[in-house]
Amino acid sequence: MLNSTNSTNFTINQQNFNLTTNIWSLSGREDHHEILDDLLKNYDQSRIRPPIDLDSNETAVRVRVNILVRMLSKIDVVNMEYTIQITFREQWIDKRLNYQNHVFTPPRPLPPFLVVPHVKARIWFPDTFFPTEKSAHRHMIDSENMLVRIYPNGSVLYSSRLSLVCSCPMYLQLYPLDVQFCDFDLISYAHTTRDIIYEWAGNGSLHDSVQIKQGVGQDLPDFRLDYIDTGVECTSHTTTGSYACLRMRIRLSRLFTYFVLQLYIPTSMVVCVSLVGV
């Protein structure tokens, strides 16, 4: 009888907990929708970049970039390309999305951030593209791998998981003792340095700007991932203006032991056998 009573109490408490959780979740979603609707109602055209503070000497929007390298595979020497999978993150401030002064009725705390995955067409985003990209896709299984957060001060965080095939001009004069450098660039398509400036997150320190997932590059059959450098200048100067750019330079060293085992030793054995046969 005691066990039955305890089981009943547990079931009731569990139901109350689930009901309370659902109420909190529903309230949170309603708060997000209320703030977002209010922000977008007064939002300028999404194609116009965020305004800059009049008190600031800067004229360009600063876009801070962070990259997580999730996979590096298929170093194709014949086509001079490589395949890379990354989590690509950008963060910038858009004062039009500041909701610090939003007031709820009845009064309650503001959410620390808004998660808004389906507003990319309704707010401004940097027109970033990857010049060395040959083909690419955003992962959609089992839902679109994209995140958009808006913080109370108007800071916007955009994160997306991408797979890209990028070109990498290779110099094979020292093959199989060669070292290759593959550049992964990102740049604004239409905005010059007067409008957008890219910078690595964490003041350019490698640990904060580019992270490498554990095990990346270890399964490459004939290359070793030595390091990734982010200190390379790549600003593009054209007849239409100067365009800010960030470059992630990947250094790959060919594994000589692979060729010793797969090429030199078998070839030497064939030569020795042929000489013995003579």
C-alpha atoms as a printed R data frame, in Angstrom:
    type eleno elety resid chain resno      x       y       z
1   ATOM     1    CA   MET     A     1  0.000   0.000   0.000
2   ATOM     2    CA   LEU     A     2  2.860   2.350   0.828
3   ATOM     3    CA   ASN     A     3  4.564   1.642  -2.491
4   ATOM     4    CA   SER     A     4  1.315   2.315  -4.370
5   ATOM     5    CA   THR     A     5  0.902   5.683  -2.622
6   ATOM     6    CA   ASN     A     6  4.484   6.707  -3.387
7   ATOM     7    CA   SER     A     7  4.007   5.706  -7.023
8   ATOM     8    CA   THR     A     8  0.824   7.785  -7.251
9   ATOM     9    CA   ASN     A     9  2.524  10.808  -5.675
10  ATOM    10    CA   PHE     A    10  5.457  10.458  -8.068
11  ATOM    11    CA   THR     A    11  3.096  10.328 -11.059
12  ATOM    12    CA   ILE     A    12  1.218  13.433  -9.893
13  ATOM    13    CA   ASN     A    13  4.469  15.317  -9.234
14  ATOM    14    CA   GLN     A    14  5.802  14.279 -12.641
15  ATOM    15    CA   GLN     A    15  2.623  15.538 -14.319
16  ATOM    16    CA   ASN     A    16  2.855  18.824 -12.427
17  ATOM    17    CA   PHE     A    17  6.512  19.167 -13.452
18  ATOM    18    CA   ASN     A    18  5.685  18.504 -17.107
19  ATOM    19    CA   LEU     A    19  2.797  20.983 -16.993
20  ATOM    20    CA   THR     A    20  4.997  23.654 -15.407
21  ATOM    21    CA   THR     A    21  7.758  23.017 -17.939
22  ATOM    22    CA   ASN     A    22  5.308  23.301 -20.827
23  ATOM    23    CA   ILE     A    23  3.941  26.569 -19.433
24  ATOM    24    CA   TRP     A    24  7.469  27.981 -19.119
25  ATOM    25    CA   SER     A    25  8.343  26.830 -22.639
26  ATOM    26    CA   LEU     A    26  5.162  28.317 -24.069
27  ATOM    27    CA   SER     A    27  5.729  31.571 -22.197
28  ATOM    28    CA   GLY     A    28  9.324  31.729 -23.466
29  ATOM    29    CA   ARG     A    29  8.255  31.189 -27.064
30  ATOM    30    CA   GLU     A    30  5.566  33.855 -26.758
31  ATOM    31    CA   ASP     A    31  8.121  36.314 -25.339
32  ATOM    32    CA   HIS     A    32 10.471  35.604 -28.253
33  ATOM    33    CA   HIS     A    33  7.682  36.110 -30.785
34  ATOM    34    CA   GLU     A    34  6.534  39.331 -29.136
35  ATOM    35    CA   ILE     A    35 10.030  40.856 -29.147
36  ATOM    36    CA   LEU     A    36 10.819  39.645 -32.658
37  ATOM    37    CA   ASP     A    37  7.551  40.961 -34.086
38  ATOM    38    CA   ASP     A    38  8.211  44.328 -32.466
39  ATOM    39    CA   LEU     A    39 11.783  44.446 -33.829
40  ATOM    40    CA   LEU     A    40 10.845  43.483 -37.375
41  ATOM    41    CA   LYS     A    41  7.899  45.878 -37.426
42  ATOM    42    CA   ASN     A    42 10.290  48.807 -37.063
43  ATOM    43    CA   TYR     A    43 13.171  47.238 -39.001
44  ATOM    44    CA   ASP     A    44 14.556  48.960 -42.081
45  ATOM    45    CA   GLN     A    45 15.039  47.111 -45.327
46  ATOM    46    CA   SER     A    46 17.102  43.980 -44.780
47  ATOM    47    CA   ARG     A    47 19.374  44.852 -47.702
48  ATOM    48    CA   ILE     A    48 20.697  47.964 -45.968
49  ATOM    49    CA   ARG     A    49 23.646  47.375 -43.659
50  ATOM    50    CA   PRO     A    50 23.344  48.311 -39.958
51  ATOM    51    CA   PRO     A    51 23.815  51.994 -39.142
52  ATOM    52    CA   ILE     A    52 26.916  53.088 -37.250
53  ATOM    53    CA   ASP     A    53 26.834  55.181 -34.071
54  ATOM    54    CA   LEU     A    54 27.236  58.866 -34.815
55  ATOM    55    CA   ASP     A    55 29.602  59.146 -31.842
56  ATOM    56    CA   SER     A    56 31.928  56.549 -33.369
57  ATOM    57    CA   ASN     A    57 34.713  57.330 -35.821
58  ATOM    58    CA   GLU     A    58 34.124  54.037 -37.610
59  ATOM    59    CA   THR     A    59 32.135  53.874 -40.836
60  ATOM    60    CA   ALA     A    60 32.118  50.093 -41.371
61  ATOM    61    CA   VAL     A    61 30.322  47.213 -39.693
62  ATOM    62    CA   ARG     A    62 32.781  44.906 -37.932
63  ATOM    63    CA   VAL     A    63 32.027  41.241 -38.554
64  ATOM    64    CA   ARG     A    64 33.838  38.877 -36.190
65  ATOM    65    CA   VAL     A    65 34.444  35.409 -37.606
66  ATOM    66    CA   ASN     A    66 35.057  32.063 -35.924
67  ATOM    67    CA   ILE     A    67 35.535  28.720 -37.675
68  ATOM    68    CA   LEU     A    68 35.451  25.184 -36.316
69  ATOM    69    CA   VAL     A    69 37.126  22.721 -38.691
70  ATOM    70    CA   ARG     A    70 35.073  19.549 -38.354
71  ATOM    71    CA   MET     A    71 36.558  17.466 -41.172
72  ATOM    72    CA   LEU     A    72 39.361  17.652 -43.723
73  ATOM    73    CA   SER     A    73 39.341  14.962 -46.374
74  ATOM    74    CA   LYS     A    74 40.060  14.020 -49.967
75  ATOM    75    CA   ILE     A    75 43.206  15.968 -50.808
76  ATOM    76    CA   ASP     A    76 42.965  15.597 -54.592
77  ATOM    77    CA   VAL     A    77 46.340  16.268 -56.239
78  ATOM    78    CA   VAL     A    78 45.065  15.597 -59.763
79  ATOM    79    CA   ASN     A    79 42.269  18.194 -59.590
80  ATOM    80    CA   MET     A    80 44.178  20.326 -57.071
81  ATOM    81    CA   GLU     A    81 41.348  20.577 -54.566
82  ATOM    82    CA   TYR     A    82 40.387  19.504 -51.067
83  ATOM    83    CA   THR     A    83 37.157  18.862 -49.175
84  ATOM    84    CA   ILE     A    84 36.500  20.555 -45.854
85  ATOM    85    CA   GLN     A    85 33.569  20.639 -43.437
86  ATOM    86    CA   ILE     A    86 33.288  23.598 -41.068
87  ATOM    87    CA   THR     A    87 31.022  25.305 -38.595
88  ATOM    88    CA   PHE     A    88 31.091  28.883 -39.834
89  ATOM    89    CA   ARG     A    89 30.164  31.634 -37.360
90  ATOM    90    CA   GLU     A    90 29.779  35.378 -37.850
91  ATOM    91    CA   GLN     A    91 28.838  37.999 -35.256
92  ATOM    92    CA   TRP     A    92 28.073  41.683 -35.688
93  ATOM    93    CA   ILE     A    93 26.015  44.424 -34.035
94  ATOM    94    CA   ASP     A    94 22.810  45.720 -35.594
95  ATOM    95    CA   LYS     A    95 21.377  48.505 -33.417
96  ATOM    96    CA   ARG     A    96 18.005  48.100 -35.136
97  ATOM    97    CA   LEU     A    97 17.648  44.762 -33.294
98  ATOM    98    CA   ASN     A    98 18.386  46.155 -29.815
99  ATOM    99    CA   TYR     A    99 15.601  45.078 -27.448
100 ATOM   100    CA   GLN     A   100 17.053  46.203 -24.105
101 ATOM   101    CA   ASN     A   101 14.211  48.715 -23.686
102 ATOM   102    CA   HIS     A   102 11.426  46.276 -24.483
103 ATOM   103    CA   VAL     A   103  8.804  46.119 -21.702
104 ATOM   104    CA   PHE     A   104  6.533  43.130 -21.149
105 ATOM   105    CA   THR     A   105  3.004  43.342 -19.782
106 ATOM   106    CA   PRO     A   106  2.935  42.158 -17.034
107 ATOM   107    CA   PRO     A   107  6.604  43.021 -16.339
108 ATOM   108    CA   ARG     A   108  9.070  40.111 -16.495
109 ATOM   109    CA   PRO     A   109 12.763  39.673 -17.304
110 ATOM   110    CA   LEU     A   110 13.988  39.855 -20.871
111 ATOM   111    CA   PRO     A   111 15.333  36.630 -22.403
112 ATOM   112    CA   PRO     A   112 19.158  36.542 -22.606
113 ATOM   113    CA   PHE     A   113 18.904  36.032 -26.380
114 ATOM   114    CA   LEU     A   114 16.403  35.189 -29.103
115 ATOM   115    CA   VAL     A   115 16.804  32.016 -31.153
116 ATOM   116    CA   VAL     A   116 15.375  32.863 -34.564
117 ATOM   117    CA   PRO     A   117 16.358  30.314 -37.232
118 ATOM   118    CA   HIS     A   118 13.956  31.478 -39.951
119 ATOM   119    CA   VAL     A   119 14.540  35.234 -40.274
120 ATOM   120    CA   LYS     A   120 17.547  35.285 -42.600
121 ATOM   121    CA   ALA     A   121 15.500  36.845 -45.389
122 ATOM   122    CA   ARG     A   122 14.080  39.517 -43.073
123 ATOM   123    CA   ILE     A   123 17.178  40.978 -41.420
124 ATOM   124    CA   TRP     A   124 20.557  42.056 -42.766
125 ATOM   125    CA   PHE     A   125 23.357  39.492 -43.116
126 ATOM   126    CA   PRO     A   126 26.907  39.972 -44.435
127 ATOM   127    CA   ASP     A   127 27.182  38.930 -48.090
128 ATOM   128    CA   THR     A   128 30.139  36.649 -47.392
129 ATOM   129    CA   PHE     A   129 31.404  34.287 -50.065
130 ATOM   130    CA   PHE     A   130 34.380  31.933 -50.412
131 ATOM   131    CA   PRO     A   131 36.520  32.723 -53.498
132 ATOM   132    CA   THR     A   132 38.297  29.350 -53.606
133 ATOM   133    CA   GLU     A   133 35.055  27.363 -53.348
134 ATOM   134    CA   LYS     A   134 34.215  25.059 -56.276
135 ATOM   135    CA   SER     A   135 31.072  23.542 -54.796
136 ATOM   136    CA   ALA     A   136 29.377  23.700 -51.411
137 ATOM   137    CA   HIS     A   137 26.215  22.869 -49.512
138 ATOM   138    CA   ARG     A   138 24.634  23.560 -46.147
139 ATOM   139    CA   HIS     A   139 23.660  20.449 -44.195
140 ATOM   140    CA   MET     A   140 19.891  19.920 -43.970
141 ATOM   141    CA   ILE     A   141 19.542  16.580 -42.118
142 ATOM   142    CA   ASP     A   142 17.465  16.182 -40.122
143 ATOM   143    CA   SER     A   143 16.817  19.906 -40.061
144 ATOM   144    CA   GLU     A   144 18.700  22.862 -41.466
145 ATOM   145    CA   ASN     A   145 22.028  23.127 -39.608
146 ATOM   146    CA   MET     A   146 21.795  26.864 -39.050
147 ATOM   147    CA   LEU     A   147 21.484  29.049 -35.960
148 ATOM   148    CA   VAL     A   148 20.624  32.727 -35.600
149 ATOM   149    CA   ARG     A   149 20.702  34.427 -32.204
150 ATOM   150    CA   ILE     A   150 19.854  38.025 -31.394
151 ATOM   151    CA   TYR     A   151 21.156  39.456 -28.100
152 ATOM   152    CA   PRO     A   152 19.629  42.381 -26.158
153 ATOM   153    CA   ASN     A   153 22.290  44.871 -27.336
154 ATOM   154    CA   GLY     A   154 21.555  44.070 -30.986
155 ATOM   155    CA   SER     A   155 24.430  41.640 -31.439
156 ATOM   156    CA   VAL     A   156 23.605  38.955 -34.020
157 ATOM   157    CA   LEU     A   157 25.256  35.530 -34.055
158 ATOM   158    CA   TYR     A   158 24.971  33.442 -37.205
159 ATOM   159    CA   SER     A   159 26.245  29.859 -37.284
160 ATOM   160    CA   SER     A   160 26.007  27.280 -40.056
161 ATOM   161    CA   ARG     A   161 27.543  23.886 -40.866
162 ATOM   162    CA   LEU     A   162 28.979  23.836 -44.379
163 ATOM   163    CA   SER     A   163 30.786  21.348 -46.582
164 ATOM   164    CA   LEU     A   164 32.942  22.781 -49.361
165 ATOM   165    CA   VAL     A   165 35.203  21.589 -52.133
166 ATOM   166    CA   CYS     A   166 37.900  24.258 -52.536
167 ATOM   167    CA   SER     A   167 40.673  24.745 -55.042
168 ATOM   168    CA   CYS     A   168 44.273  24.487 -53.884
169 ATOM   169    CA   PRO     A   169 47.071  25.172 -56.389
170 ATOM   170    CA   MET     A   170 49.803  22.663 -55.617
171 ATOM   171    CA   TYR     A   171 53.506  22.727 -56.443
172 ATOM   172    CA   LEU     A   172 54.843  19.224 -56.961
173 ATOM   173    CA   GLN     A   173 58.496  19.869 -57.803
174 ATOM   174    CA   LEU     A   174 59.621  18.240 -54.537
175 ATOM   175    CA   TYR     A   175 57.181  15.307 -54.700
176 ATOM   176    CA   PRO     A   176 57.020  13.156 -52.592
177 ATOM   177    CA   LEU     A   177 58.774  15.461 -50.115
178 ATOM   178    CA   ASP     A   178 56.534  18.426 -50.902
179 ATOM   179    CA   VAL     A   179 54.639  20.738 -48.561
180 ATOM   180    CA   GLN     A   180 51.373  22.290 -49.751
181 ATOM   181    CA   PHE     A   181 49.573  25.428 -48.559
182 ATOM   182    CA   CYS     A   182 45.819  25.547 -49.152
183 ATOM   183    CA   ASP     A   183 44.130  28.914 -48.609
184 ATOM   184    CA   PHE     A   184 40.535  29.184 -47.424
185 ATOM   185    CA   ASP     A   185 39.399  32.783 -47.981
186 ATOM   186    CA   LEU     A   186 36.214  34.628 -47.097
187 ATOM   187    CA   ILE     A   187 35.303  38.038 -48.450
188 ATOM   188    CA   SER     A   188 32.332  40.353 -48.945
189 ATOM   189    CA   TYR     A   189 30.883  40.208 -52.432
190 ATOM   190    CA   ALA     A   190 29.514  43.755 -52.713
191 ATOM   191    CA   HIS     A   191 30.584  45.757 -49.647
192 ATOM   192    CA   THR     A   192 33.952  47.494 -49.632
193 ATOM   193    CA   THR     A   193 36.037  48.216 -46.549
194 ATOM   194    CA   ARG     A   194 33.983  51.396 -46.080
195 ATOM   195    CA   ASP     A   195 30.990  49.187 -45.273
196 ATOM   196    CA   ILE     A   196 32.282  45.877 -43.868
197 ATOM   197    CA   ILE     A   197 35.478  44.900 -42.073
198 ATOM   198    CA   TYR     A   198 36.097  41.250 -41.220
199 ATOM   199    CA   GLU     A   199 38.174  40.315 -38.210
200 ATOM   200    CA   TRP     A   200 38.945  37.073 -36.456
201 ATOM   201    CA   ALA     A   201 37.240  36.519 -33.114
202 ATOM   202    CA   GLY     A   202 39.429  36.708 -30.025
203 ATOM   203    CA   ASN     A   203 41.680  39.496 -31.340
204 ATOM   204    CA   GLY     A   204 43.085  37.190 -33.986
205 ATOM   205    CA   SER     A   205 44.480  34.539 -31.645
206 ATOM   206    CA   LEU     A   206 44.382  31.153 -33.354
207 ATOM   207    CA   HIS     A   207 42.654  29.391 -30.450
208 ATOM   208    CA   ASP     A   208 39.682  31.779 -30.533
209 ATOM   209    CA   SER     A   209 39.462  32.337 -34.290
210 ATOM   210    CA   VAL     A   210 39.908  28.769 -35.582
211 ATOM   211    CA   GLN     A   211 39.346  25.556 -33.662
212 ATOM   212    CA   ILE     A   212 40.207  22.126 -35.019
213 ATOM   213    CA   LYS     A   213 38.061  19.215 -33.927
214 ATOM   214    CA   GLN     A   214 40.050  16.402 -32.368
215 ATOM   215    CA   GLY     A   215 41.133  13.834 -34.932
216 ATOM   216    CA   VAL     A   216 40.832  16.100 -37.967
217 ATOM   217    CA   GLY     A   217 43.432  15.202 -40.604
218 ATOM   218    CA   GLN     A   218 44.518  11.980 -38.935
219 ATOM   219    CA   ASP     A   219 42.742   9.829 -41.516
220 ATOM   220    CA   LEU     A   220 44.402  11.441 -44.548
221 ATOM   221    CA   PRO     A   221 46.224   8.631 -46.405
222 ATOM   222    CA   ASP     A   222 49.239  10.549 -47.710
223 ATOM   223    CA   PHE     A   223 49.223  13.965 -45.993
224 ATOM   224    CA   ARG     A   224 49.650  15.306 -42.482
225 ATOM   225    CA   LEU     A   225 47.873  18.442 -41.234
226 ATOM   226    CA   ASP     A   226 50.690  20.520 -39.735
227 ATOM   227    CA   TYR     A   227 48.869  23.673 -38.658
228 ATOM   228    CA   ILE     A   228 46.408  26.380 -39.676
229 ATOM   229    CA   ASP     A   229 47.540  30.010 -39.852
230 ATOM   230    CA   THR     A   230 45.192  33.015 -39.724
231 ATOM   231    CA   GLY     A   231 47.742  35.823 -39.886
232 ATOM   232    CA   VAL     A   232 47.900  36.109 -43.680
233 ATOM   233    CA   GLU     A   233 46.789  39.396 -45.272
234 ATOM   234    CA   CYS     A   234 44.420  38.991 -48.233
235 ATOM   235    CA   THR     A   235 42.539  42.290 -48.706
236 ATOM   236    CA   SER     A   236 41.403  42.483 -52.321
237 ATOM   237    CA   HIS     A   237 41.970  45.705 -54.276
238 ATOM   238    CA   THR     A   238 39.992  46.031 -57.512
239 ATOM   239    CA   THR     A   239 38.698  48.765 -59.815
240 ATOM   240    CA   THR     A   240 35.463  48.865 -57.796
241 ATOM   241    CA   GLY     A   241 37.193  49.301 -54.431
242 ATOM   242    CA   SER     A   242 38.965  47.423 -51.650
243 ATOM   243    CA   TYR     A   243 37.257  44.423 -50.096
244 ATOM   244    CA   ALA     A   244 38.073  43.094 -46.627
245 ATOM   245    CA   CYS     A   245 39.165  39.476 -46.522
246 ATOM   246    CA   LEU     A   246 40.150  36.810 -44.009
247 ATOM   247    CA   ARG     A   247 42.390  33.885 -44.895
248 ATOM   248    CA   MET     A   248 42.790  30.539 -43.187
249 ATOM   249    CA   ARG     A   249 45.992  28.957 -44.526
250 ATOM   250    CA   ILE     A   250 46.227  25.184 -44.167
251 ATOM   251    CA   ARG     A   251 49.700  23.605 -44.244
252 ATOM   252    CA   LEU     A   252 49.851  19.995 -45.412
253 ATOM   253    CA   SER     A   253 53.008  17.856 -45.435
254 ATOM   254    CA   ARG     A   254 53.159  14.727 -47.537
255 ATOM   255    CA   LEU     A   255 53.797  11.554 -45.541
256 ATOM   256    CA   PHE     A   256 57.039  10.195 -46.974
257 ATOM   257    CA   THR     A   257 56.682   6.924 -45.060
258 ATOM   258    CA   TYR     A   258 53.500   6.219 -47.009
259 ATOM   259    CA   PHE     A   259 55.423   6.345 -50.278
260 ATOM   260    CA   VAL     A   260 58.314   4.319 -48.858
261 ATOM   261    CA   LEU     A   261 55.887   1.511 -48.028
262 ATOM   262    CA   GLN     A   262 53.638   1.839 -51.068
263 ATOM   263    CA   LEU     A   263 56.105   2.832 -53.785
264 ATOM   264    CA   TYR     A   264 59.824   2.648 -53.029
265 ATOM   265    CA   ILE     A   265 60.018  -0.723 -51.266
266 ATOM   266    CA   PRO     A   266 57.784  -2.569 -53.785
267 ATOM   267    CA   THR     A   267 59.665  -0.997 -56.716
268 ATOM   268    CA   SER     A   268 63.038  -1.906 -55.198
269 ATOM   269    CA   MET     A   269 61.884  -5.473 -54.638
270 ATOM   270    CA   VAL     A   270 60.740  -5.764 -58.262
271 ATOM   271    CA   VAL     A   271 64.127  -4.483 -59.460
272 ATOM   272    CA   CYS     A   272 65.998  -6.911 -57.193
273 ATOM   273    CA   VAL     A   273 63.889  -9.857 -58.346
274 ATOM   274    CA   SER     A   274 64.426  -8.923 -61.989
275 ATOM   275    CA   LEU     A   275 68.202  -8.746 -61.446
276 ATOM   276    CA   VAL     A   276 68.236 -12.141 -59.758
277 ATOM   277    CA   GLY     A   277 66.273 -13.570 -62.660
278 ATOM   278    CA   VAL     A   278 68.890 -12.309 -65.089
